[in-house]
């Protein structure tokens, strides 16, 4: 029983946090100005008109109608506001309401406080987006895959939705919503909801399930769709649709696999949109319509674990959501664990084991660069941008914690535990304290002897990776390690036994090269054509190694990659590699100044800080 006391102590301490309120209101969120314990949105209706310029850029004129719940009849309605232009604020009868802005904050924007009449049931805000908004990226035709028409997409996580919709922008505040979108002629808008109809250039969408605001998403461009099954489809530009549909043909099988493991899929449709290359993430789990980077289209399904990950969010993250960004690991750690289980069921245990091993390898490398406070699952992000907590820690350490539960209690018991977790907390936002209490009640009390083997407080509140973290071994990686040893001993690339290797094995090989002489890299490049690889994961790993070794034969490919791909996962290590070389900062800045306009604000923020770049 030695580990049950720290567990209970953590839960008790967490429930007394000032970030936690009564069950009648969401927890107060330090990353939002909203006061949902006084007045909160229950439903949001959007009326949006998109104006796009052929050369790139544009604006969205919006009307946001909030149906509110007034827990404190004397309180104002407070929404988050950033980089928007205010038109008018009225109630449901069209009567003006007094609106006041609070002081600006670099990360949070401003509070828009709206005084309410005694009978106010709805608040209507007319507004227009501006070029300073971080959520929307406007692409000129040459920045798209098709090259003929402009494109826009939004990225709301973590706190960017407030820069294209005035709302209470906290993951603890769940709302249903609907939208009417008027698009430019010849372009198709899609949203993270069910499309209800089209009337000329006007499209209507509905999300009847309560979701956190960061999951409201919009894209608009030259888009077509291809059905995968009765409830799954792929969206992309016409030039990309054939490859996307072929690569993602297993989507329905993945949905069924997750349903078998963790209960029914509750969102109606599961579609996926392939975005232009500037998208800053691998994927974003927007309900009904995952947004994904084209870098997953390798031609051999080797990178579709990302699809499994975003699909898994339909349970962990979308169905049950972190209530604050401090609880982010409840989204991502659970999702990485589910992703692995989907991959195992669809593609086999060897593939899943390699994915886990690579994830833990990445975590170990990043841990070396993080301060102790940022190695904690229940991370303190007070006064910081929540993006600072989006490291490998919530993803990989969180998943390792669940694998440790599986190791001790058995897979069947943990599967049943997780299904109960999803069922009991469906369509709610939860804190770490809520999970700890549920873990104690629903799993640990059933077998205290097994529970005593797991130090929950150390896993959740401690820095580093606990010594009992499960790290699987892969026989396929053992074969790679044998060839690596032979290469280090002097064998040429042509003498290595690499026939039949899959992407994950090549990634293991590249990670193990260290810092070889550039002549040896030239030999590898001649044998395996890494510089010409169409697999973005392999190419990024190779380019990083080549830059560190001053293998300048990759320079043109590196420049092209950094100029055309906006995925932060790839940009960050490549610019870091440049910075570590002699004269590398000048090279990095020369590329970045040209490429920066092509990157989303999420990637720009990370790289500006890394490179010491101040936008003009």
N, C-alpha and C positions, 0 to 999 in steps of 0.2 A: 504493500500500500504506500510505499515511500514516495511515489510520484503523484499520488492523488491529491495530496495537500497543496503542492504548488499549483496544480491545475485548478483546484477550487479557489485558491487565493487569487489567481489571475482573473478568474471569472468574476469574483466578488469585487475586485478592484476595478475591473473594466466597467461593470454595471454602474459604478459610482462616478464614472467620468463625467465632466461637464458636457461632453459631446453626446451624452445619452439622455433622453427625456422619457416621458411616459409612453406607453404603447399606443396612445391616441395620435401621436405626431412623430414624424421622422426625426432621427437624431440631428442635432445641429451640426452643420458642416463648416469647418474653418475656411473652406475654399468657395463659399457662397455667401452673398449678402442676405439671402432669403431668411425669413423667420417663419418656417412652416409650422411651428408650434402655435402661431397666432393666426396667420392667413396663408392658405396654400392653394395651388392650382389642383383641380381634379381632372379637368379636360381642357384640351387646347384645340382650337380650330384655326387653321392657317389659310390665308388667301394670298398666293404668291404670284407675282408677275416677273419673269426673267427677261432682262435686257442684256444681250451679248454682242460684243463688238468682233468683227471678223479678225481684227489684228490682235485679239486677246483683251481680257478685261470685261467689265460689265457691272451690273448691279441687280439686286433683287428688291423690288418694292413689296412690302409685306403688310398684312393686317393680321395681328395675333389676338384672338379672342379667348380670354381665359375665363373658364367657369370656375369659380372659387368656392372654397369652404372657409367660413369665418369662425374660427375657434375662439377668437377674441374680437367681439363686435366693435371695439373702439380702436383696433389696430389698423395701420395702413397695410396695403398690399405691396410687398417689396420684391422686385425682380432684379436679376443680374443684367448688366448692360455694358457692352464694350464695342467701341468703334462703329456705332450705328448713328443714323440721323433721325431725330424724333419728328414725327408729324403731329399727331394728335393723340389724346387719351380721353376716352369717353366710357360711359357705362352702357348697359344693355339697351337703354332708351335713347342713346345718342347724346346724353348730357355730358358736358365737359367735366373732367375730374382733374384736380390739382396734382401735378407731378413735380417732384423735386429730386435733383441729382445729388448724391453724396460725393465725397472727395474721391479722386481717381486713385487706383492702385495698379502698379505695373502688371501684376499677374491677374488680379481679380476684376479689373475694370471698375465700374461704378455701381452703386446701388441706385435704382430708380424707385423712389418711394411714392406711392399713389394714395392720396387720401380718399377714403370711401364714404359714400352716402349711407344712411341707415339701410336703404333697400337695395344697395348694390349687390348684384349676384354675378355679374360678368364685367370684366374689364377689357376694353378694346384698345389696342395700341397700334397705331399706324407708324410705319418706320421704313427706312431705306438703308441697305447695306452700303459700306464704303470700302475703299481700297485698303484701308488699314485693318480690316477684319482678318483674323487668323484662320477662321474655319473654312472659308471658301477659297479654292484655287481656281483661277480662270486660265485656261490654256488656249493659246493661239493654234490654228490648224497644224502648223509644223511641229507642235509639241504633242500631237496625238499620233495614234498608230495609223490612222487613215490619211492624215495630212491634208484634208479638204475642208473640214468644218471645225469651229471652235468647240470647247468642252468646258464644263465646270463640274466640280465635285466638292462635297463638304466632308470634313473630318472633325467630329465633335469631341471625342475623348482627348483629354480628360475634361477640361473646362473651356472649350472653344465654342460650344453651341451658342453661348451668349453673344458671340460676335456676328451671328446671322439671324438669331431669334431672341427677342427679349423675353426671358422666362426665368424661373427659379432653377438655376443650373447646378443641381446637386444630385448625385446618384441615389440619395435617400428619398427623393421626392419623385414618386412614380405617377405618371399621367397617361391617360388615353388621349389619342389625338386623331385629327383628320385634316386633310389638306386638299385644296384646289390649286393647281399649278398651271399657269398660262406660259407656254414655252414659245421661243422664236420659231418661225415657220421652218419646217423641215427637220427639226430636232425633237428628240424624244426624252422627256423627263422620267426618271424612276426614283422611287423612294423606299425607305425601310418600312414598308407597309404593304397592304394588299391593294392592288389597283382595282378601283371600282367602276371606272368608265372613262370614255373619251368623247369629247364633243369638239371637233375641229382641233384647235391648238390647246384646248383646256383638258387637263387630266385630273381625275379625282382619286384620292387614296384614303385608306382608313386603317388605323391601328386601334382596335377595340380593347386590347390588353394593356394594362398599365405598365409603362416602361420608364426607365430613367431618361432624362433629357439628352444625355450624350449619345443615345441610340437613335435620335431623329436624324435622318440623313437624306441628302438629295444629290442626284447627279443628272446631267443633261448633256446630250451630244448626239452624234450620228450613231444610234444604237439599234441593234437587232437582237432577237432572242432565238434560242434553239432549245426545244424540250429535251430533257433527259428522261423524265418519267412524268406521271400525272401530276406530281407536286414539285418537281425539280426542273429548273431550266437554267441555261447559261445566257448571260447578256454580254455583248461586246460590240466593238466597232466591226463593220462588215469584213474588213481585212483580217480580223483576228478570230472570227466566230468559228470557223472550221477547226482550227487547232485547239481552241478552247473547249469545244464540245467533245472532241476526241480525248483530250487530256483529262477531262472531268467527267468521263462517262460513268465513273463509279460513285457518283454523288448519292443516288438513291440507295445503293448498297450500304454506304456509310450511314445514312439516316437510319436504315433498318437495323444496322449493327448497334447503334447507340440506343435505339428504342428497346432492343432486346436486353441491353445491359441496365439501363437507368430509367425506363419508363417512356410513355408516349411523347412524341414530338407535338408540341402544343401551339405551333405558330401558323399552321395551315400550309404555307408554301416554304420551300427552301430553295431560293434562287441564288445565283452568284454572278456578280458583275466584274468583268475584267476591265480595270481602269487603265488609262495611259501610264507610262513609266514613272511619272513624277510622284505617284502616290507614296507617302512617306513610310508606310508600314507594309508588312507582308500581307496582312488582311485586317479587316475590321468587321466585327460580328454583328453588323446592323441587322435587326430582326427581319426575317423574310427575304433579305437580300444582302448577303455578304459582299463587301467591297474587297477586291483582291488585286494584288500587283501582277503585271504580266510576267514578272520574273519567275513565277512558278511554272510557266509553260515550257518545260524542258524537252518535251517530245517523247518522254518515256515514262511518265507518271512518277518519276523519282522524287518530285518535290510536293506531291499532293498531301503530305502530312499537314500542310498549312490548311487545306480544306477540312481535314479531320478536326483540326484545332478550332477553326471558326465555327464549324458545325457544333462541336461540343459546347461552345458558349451558349447554344440554345437552351442548355440546361444550367450550366455554371457561368453566371454572368448576366444572362438575359432573363432567365426564369428566376434565379436567385442571385441577387446583385449585391456587391459591396456597398454598404450604406455610406461610407466615406472613403476617400482615397487612401487612408491609412489601412483600410481593410482590403486593399487591392488583391492581396494574395488569395482571398476567397474566390475571386474571379479566375485568376490566371493559374494558380497552383492546381486547383481542381480541374481546370480545362486541360492543362498539359497531361495530367493523369488520365483523363477521359480520352484525350487524343491518342495516347499510347495504346489504350485498350481497343479503340476503334481500329487503329493500324494493325494491331495484332490479329483482330478478328477478320479483317478484310485482306491483309497482305502477308500474314504469318508472323510467328514469334521472332524469327531472325531479324526481320525488318524492324519490328518494334524495339527489340533489344538494342540494335544499332542506334536508333533514334534517341533512346534514353541515354545511352553512353555518350553520344555526341553532345547532348544537352548538359550532362553533368560535366563534361570536359569544358564546355563553354562557361559554365558556372564557376568552376575552379579558377579559370583564367581571370574572369571578371572580379571574383572575390579579392584577388591580389591587389586590385586597383581601388577598392572601395573602403571608405572608413568603416570602423566597426559599427557605427550607428546605422549605416545603410545596408548592413548585412542581416538585418532583423526583418522577420516576416511582418510583424505588427509595427511598422516603421513610423516614426514621428515625423510628419511633414508640415508641422505648424510653421507658418511664415515662409514656406517654400512653394515652388511650383510643383504640383503633383506629378508632372513628368519626371521629376528627379527620382521618383520611386519606381520608375518603369525600367528596372534592370533585370538581369536574369534571376535575381533573388526571389521575387514573388512567383515567378514562373517555375524555375527548376527546383529551388529549395522547397517551395510549397508542394510540388508534385512528389518530391522525395519523402516528405512527411506522410503523404497518403500511401506511398509505397511501403513505408515503414509500418503503418497501420495494417496494411495487407499482409506484410511479412509476419507480423505477430498474431493477428486475429484470423488470418485466412481470407482468401479472395471472396468466397461466397458470403461470409459474414460482412465484409466491408462493402460489397456490392449492395447487399440488402440495406445496410446502414446509409449508404449514399442515396439509394432510391427513396428511403424514408425522409432524408434531409430535403431532397428536391420536392417531394410531395407535400411535406408539412410547411415548407417555406416558399411555395410557388407564388410568383408574382409579388414578392416582397424584397426589401433591401435589408441586409443583416450586417451586424457588427461581428468582430472577432469574438467578443464576449458571448454573443448568441451561439456561435458555433461551439465554443469551449463548453458551454453549459449543455448543449445538445450532445456533444461527444461523451461527456461524463454520464448523462442520463441514459443515452440510447446505446452506448457501446461499452464503456468502461465498467459500469456497474454489473454488467452481465458476466464478466470474468476479471475480477480484481487482480488475480495473479498475472494475467497477461498485461493488464493495464499498467502494472508496476514496472514493466520493462520499457515503458516509453515516458521520457521526461518531456511532457508537453510544454511546460514553461520554457525549457531550454530551446525547444524547436521554434516556438512562436516569438519569444522575447529575447532570446540569446543571439549573439552575433556568431558568424562563422557557420560551418556545417557540422552538426553533431556527429560524433564518431560512429553512431549506429546507422548512419544514412546508407540505404541499400544502393550499391553501384553494380549493376549487372555486368557480367562478362560475356563477350560475344566470340564465338569460334571464328566467325567471318573476320572480325577485327584481329584475332590472333594470327590469321594468315597474312593480314596486312603488316602486322608488326614483324613477322618473319622476313618479309620482303624489305621492309625498312632497314632492318638490321643488316641484311645482305647488301643493300645499297650503301649504307654507311661504311661497310667493310670494303667497298671499292667496286662492286658490281656496276656495270653500266645500266642505263635504263632498259636497253634492249634485252638484257639478260634476266630481267625480273619477270616473275610469273604472275602476271596481272590479268590474264584472260578471264573474262566473265565478271570482272569487278563491277559493282553497282556504285551509284553516286556516293552513298554513305561510306563505302570503303575508300574511294578516292579522297573524300574529305578527311578521313583518318590519316591517310598517307600524306596528304599535303600538310596537315597539322603537325606531323612528326618530322618534317624535313629540317626544322631548326633554321640555322643561318648558313647554308652551304655556299661554296664559292660559285660565282656566276657562271663559270664554265660548266659546272655540273648541272646548273639549271638549264643551260642551253641544250645539254644532252637530253634532259627530261622533256623539254619543250619539243625537241625534234621527234622524240619517240611518241609522245602522247598529245601533242598539239594543244596544250593547255591554253595558250594565248588566244587560240581561235575557238575555244569552247563556247558552245551556245547554252551551256548550263550555268546559270548565274551564280549558284553557290560555289561550284568548282572554280569558276573564273575569278570570283572575289577572293577566295582563299589563295589562289595562285598569284594574283596580282599583288596581294599583300606580301607574300613571301618574296616575290621578285623585286618589289620596291625596296624592301629591307636589305636585300642582297645587292642592290644597285645593278640589277639586270635590266639595262635600258632598252632592250628589244621590246619590252612591253609598253613603252611610253605612249605610243599612238593608241593602243587598245585601252590603256588606263584613262587617257584623256577622253576618249569616246564614251567609256563606261560612266565616268563621273559627270559627263555632260548630258547623258540621256537617261540615267537611272536615278530616281529620287528616294529609293528605299533606305531609310536611316540605318538599318542593320548593315548595309554594305558601305554606305558613305563613311560612317564613323571610323571603322577600322582602317579604311584605305587612306583617309586623311591623317589618321594617327601614324600610319606607316610612313607617309611622306614627312611628317613633322620630325620623325626620329632619324632622318638622314641628313647628311651635310647639305646645306642649302635647301633643305626640304620645305621650310616654311615659305620661302619665296615661290617655289614651284606650286605648293598647295594653294597659296593665295592667288596666284595667277590663274589657276584653274577655277578656283572658287568664285572669283569675281565674275567670271563668264557664266558659270553654272548656276550661281545662287538664284537668279530670277526664275529658274526652272524648278527649284525645290519648293516644297510646301513649307509653311511657316513652322511646323513642328521640327522639320529637319534643319531649317535655318537657325532656329534658336539653339539647338545643340551645337551646330558647327560654328556659329558666330562666337560662342563662348570658347570653344576649343581652339579656334584660330586667332582669337583676339581681334575679331573683325567688327568694326562699327559701321553699320549701314549709313549711307549718305542720305 
